[in-house]
């Protein structure tokens, strides 16, 4: 916990500490008043063509073929589908 007056004189150091992952509580008159926390990391950027270096697919037509019945049943019973339907 850091008092506001002390935080004014050490703001640069406190910002660096927050950036490093530390949470700093700012106090006013000895009572917690605010919190200085690190920002969440930005979501990774999607980079089209990133896998192009791996070369072409060996059998691209397989992507358009229907699934076998047992594979289709596995997809239908997947817990991921249950989670997605609750959203």
PDB file of N, CA, C and O in Angstrom:
ATOM      1  N   UNK A   1       0.855  -1.164   0.000  1.00  0.00           N
ATOM      2  CA  UNK A   1       0.000   0.000   0.000  1.00  0.00           C
ATOM      3  C   UNK A   1       0.907   1.236   0.000  1.00  0.00           C
ATOM      4  O   UNK A   1       1.877   1.315   0.755  1.00  0.00           O
ATOM      5  N   UNK A   2       0.572   2.180  -0.852  1.00  0.00           N
ATOM      6  CA  UNK A   2       1.382   3.389  -1.010  1.00  0.00           C
ATOM      7  C   UNK A   2       0.471   4.594  -0.840  1.00  0.00           C
ATOM      8  O   UNK A   2      -0.599   4.660  -1.446  1.00  0.00           O
ATOM      9  N   UNK A   3       0.892   5.546  -0.016  1.00  0.00           N
ATOM     10  CA  UNK A   3       0.126   6.763   0.179  1.00  0.00           C
ATOM     11  C   UNK A   3       0.185   7.628  -1.092  1.00  0.00           C
ATOM     12  O   UNK A   3       1.169   7.570  -1.829  1.00  0.00           O
ATOM     13  N   UNK A   4      -0.842   8.413  -1.348  1.00  0.00           N
ATOM     14  CA  UNK A   4      -0.929   9.215  -2.564  1.00  0.00           C
ATOM     15  C   UNK A   4       0.272  10.158  -2.687  1.00  0.00           C
ATOM     16  O   UNK A   4       0.852  10.275  -3.767  1.00  0.00           O
ATOM     17  N   UNK A   5       0.646  10.822  -1.613  1.00  0.00           N
ATOM     18  CA  UNK A   5       1.784  11.743  -1.660  1.00  0.00           C
ATOM     19  C   UNK A   5       3.054  10.999  -2.064  1.00  0.00           C
ATOM     20  O   UNK A   5       3.828  11.483  -2.890  1.00  0.00           O
ATOM     21  N   UNK A   6       3.262   9.831  -1.484  1.00  0.00           N
ATOM     22  CA  UNK A   6       4.429   9.022  -1.804  1.00  0.00           C
ATOM     23  C   UNK A   6       4.337   8.538  -3.259  1.00  0.00           C
ATOM     24  O   UNK A   6       5.352   8.481  -3.954  1.00  0.00           O
ATOM     25  N   UNK A   7       3.136   8.193  -3.719  1.00  0.00           N
ATOM     26  CA  UNK A   7       2.945   7.711  -5.093  1.00  0.00           C
ATOM     27  C   UNK A   7       3.279   8.802  -6.105  1.00  0.00           C
ATOM     28  O   UNK A   7       3.804   8.506  -7.179  1.00  0.00           O
ATOM     29  N   UNK A   8       2.982  10.064  -5.777  1.00  0.00           N
ATOM     30  CA  UNK A   8       3.301  11.157  -6.694  1.00  0.00           C
ATOM     31  C   UNK A   8       4.796  11.255  -6.939  1.00  0.00           C
ATOM     32  O   UNK A   8       5.229  11.523  -8.061  1.00  0.00           O
ATOM     33  N   UNK A   9       5.576  11.043  -5.910  1.00  0.00           N
ATOM     34  CA  UNK A   9       7.019  11.175  -6.055  1.00  0.00           C
ATOM     35  C   UNK A   9       7.661   9.921  -6.653  1.00  0.00           C
ATOM     36  O   UNK A   9       8.785   9.979  -7.152  1.00  0.00           O
ATOM     37  N   UNK A  10       6.955   8.791  -6.604  1.00  0.00           N
ATOM     38  CA  UNK A  10       7.515   7.531  -7.093  1.00  0.00           C
ATOM     39  C   UNK A  10       6.682   6.931  -8.229  1.00  0.00           C
ATOM     40  O   UNK A  10       6.727   5.722  -8.459  1.00  0.00           O
ATOM     41  N   UNK A  11       5.934   7.762  -8.931  1.00  0.00           N
ATOM     42  CA  UNK A  11       5.010   7.246  -9.934  1.00  0.00           C
ATOM     43  C   UNK A  11       5.703   6.398 -10.999  1.00  0.00           C
ATOM     44  O   UNK A  11       5.185   5.345 -11.372  1.00  0.00           O
ATOM     45  N   UNK A  12       6.832   6.821 -11.483  1.00  0.00           N
ATOM     46  CA  UNK A  12       7.537   6.083 -12.523  1.00  0.00           C
ATOM     47  C   UNK A  12       7.902   4.677 -12.041  1.00  0.00           C
ATOM     48  O   UNK A  12       7.714   3.701 -12.768  1.00  0.00           O
ATOM     49  N   UNK A  13       8.420   4.574 -10.825  1.00  0.00           N
ATOM     50  CA  UNK A  13       8.782   3.278 -10.261  1.00  0.00           C
ATOM     51  C   UNK A  13       7.544   2.409 -10.063  1.00  0.00           C
ATOM     52  O   UNK A  13       7.582   1.207 -10.327  1.00  0.00           O
ATOM     53  N   UNK A  14       6.452   3.005  -9.604  1.00  0.00           N
ATOM     54  CA  UNK A  14       5.216   2.254  -9.370  1.00  0.00           C
ATOM     55  C   UNK A  14       4.624   1.738 -10.687  1.00  0.00           C
ATOM     56  O   UNK A  14       4.112   0.620 -10.744  1.00  0.00           O
ATOM     57  N   UNK A  15       4.694   2.554 -11.742  1.00  0.00           N
ATOM     58  CA  UNK A  15       4.196   2.121 -13.046  1.00  0.00           C
ATOM     59  C   UNK A  15       5.027   0.948 -13.553  1.00  0.00           C
ATOM     60  O   UNK A  15       4.476  -0.011 -14.094  1.00  0.00           O
ATOM     61  N   UNK A  16       6.340   1.011 -13.383  1.00  0.00           N
ATOM     62  CA  UNK A  16       7.195  -0.101 -13.796  1.00  0.00           C
ATOM     63  C   UNK A  16       6.866  -1.368 -13.015  1.00  0.00           C
ATOM     64  O   UNK A  16       6.846  -2.461 -13.581  1.00  0.00           O
ATOM     65  N   UNK A  17       6.609  -1.224 -11.722  1.00  0.00           N
ATOM     66  CA  UNK A  17       6.265  -2.386 -10.895  1.00  0.00           C
ATOM     67  C   UNK A  17       4.928  -2.983 -11.343  1.00  0.00           C
ATOM     68  O   UNK A  17       4.784  -4.204 -11.396  1.00  0.00           O
ATOM     69  N   UNK A  18       3.959  -2.134 -11.665  1.00  0.00           N
ATOM     70  CA  UNK A  18       2.667  -2.626 -12.135  1.00  0.00           C
ATOM     71  C   UNK A  18       2.821  -3.323 -13.476  1.00  0.00           C
ATOM     72  O   UNK A  18       2.206  -4.361 -13.721  1.00  0.00           O
ATOM     73  N   UNK A  19       3.638  -2.752 -14.334  1.00  0.00           N
ATOM     74  CA  UNK A  19       3.871  -3.373 -15.642  1.00  0.00           C
ATOM     75  C   UNK A  19       4.514  -4.748 -15.484  1.00  0.00           C
ATOM     76  O   UNK A  19       4.281  -5.640 -16.300  1.00  0.00           O
ATOM     77  N   UNK A  20       5.319  -4.920 -14.445  1.00  0.00           N
ATOM     78  CA  UNK A  20       5.980  -6.201 -14.176  1.00  0.00           C
ATOM     79  C   UNK A  20       5.029  -7.207 -13.541  1.00  0.00           C
ATOM     80  O   UNK A  20       5.421  -8.349 -13.305  1.00  0.00           O
ATOM     81  N   UNK A  21       3.783  -6.811 -13.258  1.00  0.00           N
ATOM     82  CA  UNK A  21       2.795  -7.747 -12.734  1.00  0.00           C
ATOM     83  C   UNK A  21       2.351  -7.486 -11.313  1.00  0.00           C
ATOM     84  O   UNK A  21       1.464  -8.175 -10.809  1.00  0.00           O
ATOM     85  N   UNK A  22       2.943  -6.515 -10.660  1.00  0.00           N
ATOM     86  CA  UNK A  22       2.600  -6.220  -9.269  1.00  0.00           C
ATOM     87  C   UNK A  22       1.327  -5.370  -9.204  1.00  0.00           C
ATOM     88  O   UNK A  22       1.091  -4.537 -10.079  1.00  0.00           O
ATOM     89  N   UNK A  23       0.518  -5.580  -8.177  1.00  0.00           N
ATOM     90  CA  UNK A  23      -0.656  -4.745  -7.949  1.00  0.00           C
ATOM     91  C   UNK A  23      -0.330  -3.790  -6.809  1.00  0.00           C
ATOM     92  O   UNK A  23       0.063  -4.225  -5.726  1.00  0.00           O
ATOM     93  N   UNK A  24      -0.491  -2.501  -7.045  1.00  0.00           N
ATOM     94  CA  UNK A  24      -0.176  -1.483  -6.047  1.00  0.00           C
ATOM     95  C   UNK A  24      -1.484  -0.856  -5.580  1.00  0.00           C
ATOM     96  O   UNK A  24      -2.293  -0.412  -6.395  1.00  0.00           O
ATOM     97  N   UNK A  25      -1.686  -0.821  -4.276  1.00  0.00           N
ATOM     98  CA  UNK A  25      -2.868  -0.187  -3.695  1.00  0.00           C
ATOM     99  C   UNK A  25      -2.476   1.219  -3.266  1.00  0.00           C
ATOM    100  O   UNK A  25      -1.542   1.412  -2.487  1.00  0.00           O
ATOM    101  N   UNK A  26      -3.211   2.197  -3.790  1.00  0.00           N
ATOM    102  CA  UNK A  26      -2.974   3.594  -3.421  1.00  0.00           C
ATOM    103  C   UNK A  26      -3.894   3.947  -2.269  1.00  0.00           C
ATOM    104  O   UNK A  26      -5.084   3.632  -2.286  1.00  0.00           O
ATOM    105  N   UNK A  27      -3.334   4.603  -1.273  1.00  0.00           N
ATOM    106  CA  UNK A  27      -4.105   4.948  -0.078  1.00  0.00           C
ATOM    107  C   UNK A  27      -4.205   6.458   0.068  1.00  0.00           C
ATOM    108  O   UNK A  27      -3.289   7.201  -0.285  1.00  0.00           O
ATOM    109  N   UNK A  28      -5.337   6.887   0.595  1.00  0.00           N
ATOM    110  CA  UNK A  28      -5.555   8.300   0.894  1.00  0.00           C
ATOM    111  C   UNK A  28      -5.923   8.379   2.370  1.00  0.00           C
ATOM    112  O   UNK A  28      -6.910   7.792   2.811  1.00  0.00           O
ATOM    113  N   UNK A  29      -5.123   9.105   3.114  1.00  0.00           N
ATOM    114  CA  UNK A  29      -5.305   9.217   4.567  1.00  0.00           C
ATOM    115  C   UNK A  29      -5.250   7.840   5.227  1.00  0.00           C
ATOM    116  O   UNK A  29      -5.963   7.581   6.196  1.00  0.00           O
ATOM    117  N   UNK A  30      -4.393   6.953   4.692  1.00  0.00           N
ATOM    118  CA  UNK A  30      -4.216   5.638   5.294  1.00  0.00           C
ATOM    119  C   UNK A  30      -5.269   4.607   4.904  1.00  0.00           C
ATOM    120  O   UNK A  30      -5.190   3.460   5.343  1.00  0.00           O
ATOM    121  N   UNK A  31      -6.254   4.990   4.090  1.00  0.00           N
ATOM    122  CA  UNK A  31      -7.316   4.055   3.691  1.00  0.00           C
ATOM    123  C   UNK A  31      -7.145   3.710   2.210  1.00  0.00           C
ATOM    124  O   UNK A  31      -6.860   4.589   1.397  1.00  0.00           O
ATOM    125  N   UNK A  32      -7.318   2.438   1.860  1.00  0.00           N
ATOM    126  CA  UNK A  32      -7.211   2.060   0.448  1.00  0.00           C
ATOM    127  C   UNK A  32      -8.169   2.885  -0.401  1.00  0.00           C
ATOM    128  O   UNK A  32      -9.342   3.035  -0.061  1.00  0.00           O
ATOM    129  N   UNK A  33      -7.658   3.418  -1.510  1.00  0.00           N
ATOM    130  CA  UNK A  33      -8.450   4.352  -2.321  1.00  0.00           C
ATOM    131  C   UNK A  33      -8.541   3.922  -3.782  1.00  0.00           C
ATOM    132  O   UNK A  33      -9.586   4.068  -4.417  1.00  0.00           O
ATOM    133  N   UNK A  34      -7.437   3.390  -4.310  1.00  0.00           N
ATOM    134  CA  UNK A  34      -7.412   2.980  -5.715  1.00  0.00           C
ATOM    135  C   UNK A  34      -6.384   1.868  -5.883  1.00  0.00           C
ATOM    136  O   UNK A  34      -5.568   1.612  -4.997  1.00  0.00           O
ATOM    137  N   UNK A  35      -6.443   1.220  -7.028  1.00  0.00           N
ATOM    138  CA  UNK A  35      -5.539   0.111  -7.311  1.00  0.00           C
ATOM    139  C   UNK A  35      -4.863   0.351  -8.657  1.00  0.00           C
ATOM    140  O   UNK A  35      -5.522   0.673  -9.646  1.00  0.00           O
ATOM    141  N   UNK A  36      -3.556   0.192  -8.684  1.00  0.00           N
ATOM    142  CA  UNK A  36      -2.770   0.302  -9.910  1.00  0.00           C
ATOM    143  C   UNK A  36      -2.394  -1.124 -10.302  1.00  0.00           C
ATOM    144  O   UNK A  36      -1.637  -1.793  -9.599  1.00  0.00           O
ATOM    145  N   UNK A  37      -2.934  -1.581 -11.439  1.00  0.00           N
ATOM    146  CA  UNK A  37      -2.733  -2.966 -11.864  1.00  0.00           C
ATOM    147  C   UNK A  37      -2.186  -2.998 -13.288  1.00  0.00           C
ATOM    148  O   UNK A  37      -2.362  -2.039 -14.040  1.00  0.00           O
ATOM    149  N   UNK A  38      -1.527  -4.088 -13.662  1.00  0.00           N
ATOM    150  CA  UNK A  38      -1.036  -4.196 -15.041  1.00  0.00           C
ATOM    151  C   UNK A  38      -2.204  -4.400 -15.997  1.00  0.00           C
ATOM    152  O   UNK A  38      -3.226  -4.981 -15.632  1.00  0.00           O
ATOM    153  N   UNK A  39      -2.040  -3.919 -17.214  1.00  0.00           N
ATOM    154  CA  UNK A  39      -3.043  -4.155 -18.248  1.00  0.00           C
ATOM    155  C   UNK A  39      -2.957  -5.599 -18.712  1.00  0.00           C
ATOM    156  O   UNK A  39      -1.898  -6.224 -18.652  1.00  0.00           O
ATOM    157  N   UNK A  40      -4.092  -6.118 -19.179  1.00  0.00           N
ATOM    158  CA  UNK A  40      -4.074  -7.460 -19.752  1.00  0.00           C
ATOM    159  C   UNK A  40      -3.303  -7.416 -21.067  1.00  0.00           C
ATOM    160  O   UNK A  40      -3.319  -6.415 -21.783  1.00  0.00           O
ATOM    161  N   UNK A  41      -2.637  -8.513 -21.363  1.00  0.00           N
ATOM    162  CA  UNK A  41      -1.895  -8.587 -22.621  1.00  0.00           C
ATOM    163  C   UNK A  41      -2.886  -8.534 -23.784  1.00  0.00           C
ATOM    164  O   UNK A  41      -3.953  -9.143 -23.705  1.00  0.00           O
ATOM    165  N   UNK A  42      -2.558  -7.828 -24.845  1.00  0.00           N
ATOM    166  CA  UNK A  42      -3.473  -7.770 -25.978  1.00  0.00           C
ATOM    167  C   UNK A  42      -3.619  -9.143 -26.625  1.00  0.00           C
ATOM    168  O   UNK A  42      -2.698  -9.960 -26.596  1.00  0.00           O
ATOM    169  N   UNK A  43      -4.790  -9.381 -27.207  1.00  0.00           N
ATOM    170  CA  UNK A  43      -5.027 -10.648 -27.892  1.00  0.00           C
ATOM    171  C   UNK A  43      -4.063 -10.778 -29.065  1.00  0.00           C
ATOM    172  O   UNK A  43      -3.761  -9.792 -29.737  1.00  0.00           O
ATOM    173  N   UNK A  44      -3.585 -11.986 -29.308  1.00  0.00           N
ATOM    174  CA  UNK A  44      -2.651 -12.139 -30.429  1.00  0.00           C
ATOM    175  C   UNK A  44      -3.324 -11.794 -31.751  1.00  0.00           C
ATOM    176  O   UNK A  44      -4.500 -12.090 -31.964  1.00  0.00           O
ATOM    177  N   UNK A  45      -2.568 -11.172 -32.621  1.00  0.00           N
ATOM    178  CA  UNK A  45      -3.084 -10.767 -33.927  1.00  0.00           C
ATOM    179  C   UNK A  45      -3.130 -11.977 -34.857  1.00  0.00           C
ATOM    180  O   UNK A  45      -2.219 -12.805 -34.865  1.00  0.00           O
ATOM    181  N   UNK A  46      -4.192 -12.063 -35.628  1.00  0.00           N
ATOM    182  CA  UNK A  46      -4.311 -13.116 -36.628  1.00  0.00           C
ATOM    183  C   UNK A  46      -3.453 -12.711 -37.827  1.00  0.00           C
ATOM    184  O   UNK A  46      -3.541 -11.584 -38.314  1.00  0.00           O
ATOM    185  N   UNK A  47      -2.629 -13.637 -38.291  1.00  0.00           N
ATOM    186  CA  UNK A  47      -1.735 -13.346 -39.406  1.00  0.00           C
ATOM    187  C   UNK A  47      -2.097 -14.277 -40.562  1.00  0.00           C
ATOM    188  O   UNK A  47      -1.692 -15.439 -40.566  1.00  0.00           O
ATOM    189  N   UNK A  48      -2.858 -13.780 -41.546  1.00  0.00           N
ATOM    190  CA  UNK A  48      -3.227 -14.626 -42.675  1.00  0.00           C
ATOM    191  C   UNK A  48      -1.988 -15.119 -43.421  1.00  0.00           C
ATOM    192  O   UNK A  48      -1.029 -14.374 -43.620  1.00  0.00           O
ATOM    193  N   UNK A  49      -2.027 -16.373 -43.825  1.00  0.00           N
ATOM    194  CA  UNK A  49      -0.928 -16.944 -44.583  1.00  0.00           C
ATOM    195  C   UNK A  49       0.244 -17.411 -43.747  1.00  0.00           C
ATOM    196  O   UNK A  49       1.283 -17.782 -44.293  1.00  0.00           O
ATOM    197  N   UNK A  50       0.095 -17.400 -42.437  1.00  0.00           N
ATOM    198  CA  UNK A  50       1.213 -17.753 -41.565  1.00  0.00           C
ATOM    199  C   UNK A  50       1.661 -19.207 -41.778  1.00  0.00           C
ATOM    200  O   UNK A  50       2.843 -19.510 -41.613  1.00  0.00           O
ATOM    201  N   UNK A  51       0.744 -20.104 -42.140  1.00  0.00           N
ATOM    202  CA  UNK A  51       1.094 -21.508 -42.324  1.00  0.00           C
ATOM    203  C   UNK A  51       1.483 -21.839 -43.761  1.00  0.00           C
ATOM    204  O   UNK A  51       1.762 -22.995 -44.078  1.00  0.00           O
ATOM    205  N   UNK A  52       1.504 -20.839 -44.623  1.00  0.00           N
ATOM    206  CA  UNK A  52       1.836 -21.057 -46.029  1.00  0.00           C
ATOM    207  C   UNK A  52       3.209 -21.704 -46.194  1.00  0.00           C
ATOM    208  O   UNK A  52       3.428 -22.473 -47.130  1.00  0.00           O
ATOM    209  N   UNK A  53       4.123 -21.395 -45.294  1.00  0.00           N
ATOM    210  CA  UNK A  53       5.483 -21.932 -45.397  1.00  0.00           C
ATOM    211  C   UNK A  53       5.510 -23.448 -45.236  1.00  0.00           C
ATOM    212  O   UNK A  53       6.489 -24.087 -45.621  1.00  0.00           O
ATOM    213  N   UNK A  54       4.456 -24.034 -44.674  1.00  0.00           N
ATOM    214  CA  UNK A  54       4.412 -25.483 -44.502  1.00  0.00           C
ATOM    215  C   UNK A  54       4.072 -26.201 -45.799  1.00  0.00           C
ATOM    216  O   UNK A  54       4.139 -27.428 -45.873  1.00  0.00           O
ATOM    217  N   UNK A  55       3.710 -25.440 -46.814  1.00  0.00           N
ATOM    218  CA  UNK A  55       3.419 -26.028 -48.118  1.00  0.00           C
ATOM    219  C   UNK A  55       1.944 -26.359 -48.265  1.00  0.00           C
ATOM    220  O   UNK A  55       1.170 -26.193 -47.322  1.00  0.00           O
ATOM    221  N   UNK A  56       1.553 -26.826 -49.441  1.00  0.00           N
ATOM    222  CA  UNK A  56       0.142 -27.123 -49.685  1.00  0.00           C
ATOM    223  C   UNK A  56      -0.304 -28.374 -48.929  1.00  0.00           C
ATOM    224  O   UNK A  56       0.517 -29.203 -48.537  1.00  0.00           O
ATOM    225  N   UNK A  57      -1.627 -28.498 -48.731  1.00  0.00           N
ATOM    226  CA  UNK A  57      -2.179 -29.689 -48.102  1.00  0.00           C
ATOM    227  C   UNK A  57      -1.958 -30.884 -49.012  1.00  0.00           C
ATOM    228  O   UNK A  57      -2.014 -30.762 -50.235  1.00  0.00           O
ATOM    229  N   UNK A  58      -1.708 -32.039 -48.409  1.00  0.00           N
ATOM    230  CA  UNK A  58      -1.450 -33.226 -49.217  1.00  0.00           C
ATOM    231  C   UNK A  58      -2.718 -33.693 -49.931  1.00  0.00           C
ATOM    232  O   UNK A  58      -2.637 -34.223 -51.039  1.00  0.00           O
ATOM    233  N   UNK A  59      -3.891 -33.505 -49.312  1.00  0.00           N
ATOM    234  CA  UNK A  59      -5.149 -33.936 -49.921  1.00  0.00           C
ATOM    235  C   UNK A  59      -6.228 -32.895 -49.615  1.00  0.00           C
ATOM    236  O   UNK A  59      -7.053 -33.121 -48.730  1.00  0.00           O
ATOM    237  N   UNK A  60      -6.245 -31.768 -50.317  1.00  0.00           N
ATOM    238  CA  UNK A  60      -7.199 -30.704 -49.991  1.00  0.00           C
ATOM    239  C   UNK A  60      -8.660 -31.105 -50.206  1.00  0.00           C
ATOM    240  O   UNK A  60      -9.550 -30.545 -49.565  1.00  0.00           O
ATOM    241  N   UNK A  61      -8.920 -32.060 -51.095  1.00  0.00           N
ATOM    242  CA  UNK A  61     -10.298 -32.484 -51.330  1.00  0.00           C
ATOM    243  C   UNK A  61     -10.894 -33.195 -50.120  1.00  0.00           C
ATOM    244  O   UNK A  61     -12.116 -33.272 -49.993  1.00  0.00           O
ATOM    245  N   UNK A  62     -10.058 -33.712 -49.237  1.00  0.00           N
ATOM    246  CA  UNK A  62     -10.543 -34.392 -48.036  1.00  0.00           C
ATOM    247  C   UNK A  62     -11.319 -33.434 -47.136  1.00  0.00           C
ATOM    248  O   UNK A  62     -12.167 -33.876 -46.360  1.00  0.00           O
ATOM    249  N   UNK A  63     -11.051 -32.156 -47.223  1.00  0.00           N
ATOM    250  CA  UNK A  63     -11.782 -31.173 -46.411  1.00  0.00           C
ATOM    251  C   UNK A  63     -13.256 -31.101 -46.795  1.00  0.00           C
ATOM    252  O   UNK A  63     -14.093 -30.727 -45.974  1.00  0.00           O
ATOM    253  N   UNK A  64     -13.577 -31.456 -48.036  1.00  0.00           N
ATOM    254  CA  UNK A  64     -14.953 -31.355 -48.519  1.00  0.00           C
ATOM    255  C   UNK A  64     -15.709 -32.673 -48.454  1.00  0.00           C
ATOM    256  O   UNK A  64     -16.907 -32.710 -48.733  1.00  0.00           O
ATOM    257  N   UNK A  65     -15.024 -33.760 -48.087  1.00  0.00           N
ATOM    258  CA  UNK A  65     -15.688 -35.053 -47.999  1.00  0.00           C
ATOM    259  C   UNK A  65     -16.540 -35.115 -46.740  1.00  0.00           C
ATOM    260  O   UNK A  65     -16.166 -34.555 -45.709  1.00  0.00           O
ATOM    261  N   UNK A  66     -17.705 -35.806 -46.816  1.00  0.00           N
ATOM    262  CA  UNK A  66     -18.533 -35.949 -45.610  1.00  0.00           C
ATOM    263  C   UNK A  66     -17.813 -36.801 -44.558  1.00  0.00           C
ATOM    264  O   UNK A  66     -16.992 -37.656 -44.890  1.00  0.00           O
ATOM    265  N   UNK A  67     -18.132 -36.552 -43.299  1.00  0.00           N
ATOM    266  CA  UNK A  67     -17.529 -37.320 -42.213  1.00  0.00           C
ATOM    267  C   UNK A  67     -18.117 -38.724 -42.172  1.00  0.00           C
ATOM    268  O   UNK A  67     -19.266 -38.945 -42.554  1.00  0.00           O
ATOM    269  N   UNK A  68     -17.307 -39.669 -41.700  1.00  0.00           N
ATOM    270  CA  UNK A  68     -17.815 -41.021 -41.451  1.00  0.00           C
ATOM    271  C   UNK A  68     -18.816 -40.932 -40.302  1.00  0.00           C
ATOM    272  O   UNK A  68     -18.744 -40.017 -39.482  1.00  0.00           O
ATOM    273  N   UNK A  69     -19.749 -41.881 -40.242  1.00  0.00           N
ATOM    274  CA  UNK A  69     -20.819 -41.831 -39.232  1.00  0.00           C
ATOM    275  C   UNK A  69     -20.273 -41.827 -37.812  1.00  0.00           C
ATOM    276  O   UNK A  69     -20.801 -41.122 -36.952  1.00  0.00           O
ATOM    277  N   UNK A  70     -19.218 -42.608 -37.550  1.00  0.00           N
ATOM    278  CA  UNK A  70     -18.666 -42.624 -36.189  1.00  0.00           C
ATOM    279  C   UNK A  70     -18.010 -41.285 -35.837  1.00  0.00           C
ATOM    280  O   UNK A  70     -18.107 -40.838 -34.694  1.00  0.00           O
ATOM    281  N   UNK A  71     -17.349 -40.643 -36.796  1.00  0.00           N
ATOM    282  CA  UNK A  71     -16.764 -39.321 -36.549  1.00  0.00           C
ATOM    283  C   UNK A  71     -17.854 -38.274 -36.328  1.00  0.00           C
ATOM    284  O   UNK A  71     -17.721 -37.400 -35.471  1.00  0.00           O
ATOM    285  N   UNK A  72     -18.922 -38.367 -37.100  1.00  0.00           N
ATOM    286  CA  UNK A  72     -20.041 -37.446 -36.950  1.00  0.00           C
ATOM    287  C   UNK A  72     -20.684 -37.600 -35.572  1.00  0.00           C
ATOM    288  O   UNK A  72     -21.060 -36.610 -34.944  1.00  0.00           O
ATOM    289  N   UNK A  73     -20.810 -38.838 -35.108  1.00  0.00           N
ATOM    290  CA  UNK A  73     -21.379 -39.086 -33.773  1.00  0.00           C
ATOM    291  C   UNK A  73     -20.487 -38.479 -32.694  1.00  0.00           C
ATOM    292  O   UNK A  73     -20.987 -37.940 -31.707  1.00  0.00           O
ATOM    293  N   UNK A  74     -19.167 -38.564 -32.876  1.00  0.00           N
ATOM    294  CA  UNK A  74     -18.255 -37.960 -31.900  1.00  0.00           C
ATOM    295  C   UNK A  74     -18.420 -36.447 -31.848  1.00  0.00           C
ATOM    296  O   UNK A  74     -18.397 -35.857 -30.768  1.00  0.00           O
ATOM    297  N   UNK A  75     -18.586 -35.816 -33.002  1.00  0.00           N
ATOM    298  CA  UNK A  75     -18.812 -34.372 -33.034  1.00  0.00           C
ATOM    299  C   UNK A  75     -20.125 -34.014 -32.342  1.00  0.00           C
ATOM    300  O   UNK A  75     -20.188 -33.047 -31.582  1.00  0.00           O
ATOM    301  N   UNK A  76     -21.176 -34.798 -32.608  1.00  0.00           N
ATOM    302  CA  UNK A  76     -22.489 -34.505 -32.019  1.00  0.00           C
ATOM    303  C   UNK A  76     -22.491 -34.677 -30.510  1.00  0.00           C
ATOM    304  O   UNK A  76     -23.249 -33.995 -29.820  1.00  0.00           O
ATOM    305  N   UNK A  77     -21.665 -35.568 -29.980  1.00  0.00           N
ATOM    306  CA  UNK A  77     -21.633 -35.791 -28.535  1.00  0.00           C
ATOM    307  C   UNK A  77     -20.531 -34.995 -27.842  1.00  0.00           C
ATOM    308  O   UNK A  77     -20.288 -35.194 -26.652  1.00  0.00           O
ATOM    309  N   UNK A  78     -19.870 -34.110 -28.554  1.00  0.00           N
ATOM    310  CA  UNK A  78     -18.764 -33.339 -27.999  1.00  0.00           C
ATOM    311  C   UNK A  78     -19.243 -32.377 -26.913  1.00  0.00           C
ATOM    312  O   UNK A  78     -20.257 -31.704 -27.092  1.00  0.00           O
ATOM    313  N   UNK A  79     -18.527 -32.305 -25.793  1.00  0.00           N
ATOM    314  CA  UNK A  79     -18.898 -31.327 -24.750  1.00  0.00           C
ATOM    315  C   UNK A  79     -18.729 -29.887 -25.228  1.00  0.00           C
ATOM    316  O   UNK A  79     -19.325 -28.974 -24.657  1.00  0.00           O
ATOM    317  N   UNK A  80     -17.930 -29.678 -26.262  1.00  0.00           N
ATOM    318  CA  UNK A  80     -17.749 -28.323 -26.787  1.00  0.00           C
ATOM    319  C   UNK A  80     -19.058 -27.774 -27.360  1.00  0.00           C
ATOM    320  O   UNK A  80     -19.340 -26.581 -27.239  1.00  0.00           O
ATOM    321  N   UNK A  81     -19.848 -28.636 -27.976  1.00  0.00           N
ATOM    322  CA  UNK A  81     -21.123 -28.191 -28.530  1.00  0.00           C
ATOM    323  C   UNK A  81     -22.085 -27.788 -27.424  1.00  0.00           C
ATOM    324  O   UNK A  81     -22.829 -26.818 -27.570  1.00  0.00           O
ATOM    325  N   UNK A  82     -22.077 -28.532 -26.308  1.00  0.00           N
ATOM    326  CA  UNK A  82     -22.941 -28.189 -25.185  1.00  0.00           C
ATOM    327  C   UNK A  82     -22.558 -26.835 -24.606  1.00  0.00           C
ATOM    328  O   UNK A  82     -23.431 -26.035 -24.269  1.00  0.00           O
ATOM    329  N   UNK A  83     -21.250 -26.570 -24.486  1.00  0.00           N
ATOM    330  CA  UNK A  83     -20.788 -25.277 -23.965  1.00  0.00           C
ATOM    331  C   UNK A  83     -21.162 -24.143 -24.906  1.00  0.00           C
ATOM    332  O   UNK A  83     -21.569 -23.071 -24.457  1.00  0.00           O
ATOM    333  N   UNK A  84     -21.027 -24.370 -26.206  1.00  0.00           N
ATOM    334  CA  UNK A  84     -21.324 -23.323 -27.184  1.00  0.00           C
ATOM    335  C   UNK A  84     -22.801 -22.997 -27.194  1.00  0.00           C
ATOM    336  O   UNK A  84     -23.172 -21.841 -27.402  1.00  0.00           O
ATOM    337  N   UNK A  85     -23.650 -23.977 -26.977  1.00  0.00           N
ATOM    338  CA  UNK A  85     -25.090 -23.701 -27.014  1.00  0.00           C
ATOM    339  C   UNK A  85     -25.548 -22.921 -25.780  1.00  0.00           C
ATOM    340  O   UNK A  85     -26.607 -22.293 -25.803  1.00  0.00           O
ATOM    341  N   UNK A  86     -24.760 -22.957 -24.707  1.00  0.00           N
ATOM    342  CA  UNK A  86     -25.113 -22.219 -23.478  1.00  0.00           C
ATOM    343  C   UNK A  86     -24.718 -20.754 -23.567  1.00  0.00           C
ATOM    344  O   UNK A  86     -25.187 -19.938 -22.773  1.00  0.00           O
ATOM    345  N   UNK A  87     -23.867 -20.409 -24.517  1.00  0.00           N
ATOM    346  CA  UNK A  87     -23.393 -19.019 -24.629  1.00  0.00           C
ATOM    347  C   UNK A  87     -24.420 -18.130 -25.207  1.00  0.00           C
ATOM    348  O   UNK A  87     -24.180 -16.933 -25.368  1.00  0.00           O
TER     349      UNK A  87
END
